[in-house]
Amino acid sequence: MAVLVDAHVHLLPDRLAAAIRSFLERGLPGYVLYPHQLDTARAALDAAGVTRCWSLPYAHKPGMARDLNRWMAETFTGDPLVVGGATLHPGDDVAAEVAEALDVLGLRLVKLHCSVGAFAADDERLDPLWRRVSDTGHPVVVHAGHALNGQTTAAELEPLERVARRWPEARIVLAHCGAPATGAALDLLRRAPALCADLTPVGPALAAVSRDQVAGLEHRLLFGSDAPNTGVAVEEAVAHVRGLGLDVAAEAAILGGNAERLLERRALAV
């Protein structure tokens, strides 16, 4: 069976998921498609043919990450479909939170959301995170933009580039490929050899990439849907990747192989 790894979903506690859904429905029409409740959202991913997904939490204020990380571990440890991620806020004791999330809870990846948490990726308070994942290889998914609609500008990629230069061993995944600054994001990937990006839609907009644009980067791109908070069906997002006209190996890498290798902490070089 073909592997389909969705490296960008948000399966969260029902109360938090409901709050996020309420915000999106009030301010961002077209950004929701699937039910937000955990069981139904998980079932929708399974029905769409997803064989594994990364669930990415985020903390909007200090003091929130610890309980959320514990919930992720309690809920998804041993789940054959869902890989639970950790989150951090720079206002917390980052070194302690990283140690608990990775060593005690056994979470396998980290999500930073610069908009939700109101910080930049190069905030010096995050240094303990970057130091640790540079040693361990845990992937860190970073939403770099600060706009409420999820969009990222080219200027907002600059802090992430500074992180990639300072911590060249860190396995960073740029969320949404920096959309709509996708061209600038792909240029950044060419300058930062360990940086990856996911091709996750932003609301109703598919990733604006072409075969020529991603040439040479196919093994550093990951598939993502943003389910359940997306205006694009998983199947449509998959069809978009398949419609790029890539060779079989490159397509398989984007649709699952690259994400699997990141979790296994293996190099993504061709």
Secondary structure, DSSP 4 states (H G I P E B T S, - for coil): ----EEEEE----HHHHHHHHHHHHHH-TTS--S--SHHHHHHHHHHTT-SEEEE----SSTTSHHHHHHHHHHHHTT-SSEEE-EE--TTS-HHHHHHIIIIIS----EEEEHHHHT--TT-GGGHHHHHHHHHH---EEEE----TTS-B-SGGGHHHHHHHHH-TT--EEEGGGGTB-HHHHHHHHHH-TT-EEE---BTTBPP---HHHHTT-GGGEE----TTS-SS-HHHHHHHHHTT---HHHHHIIIIIHHHHHHTT-----
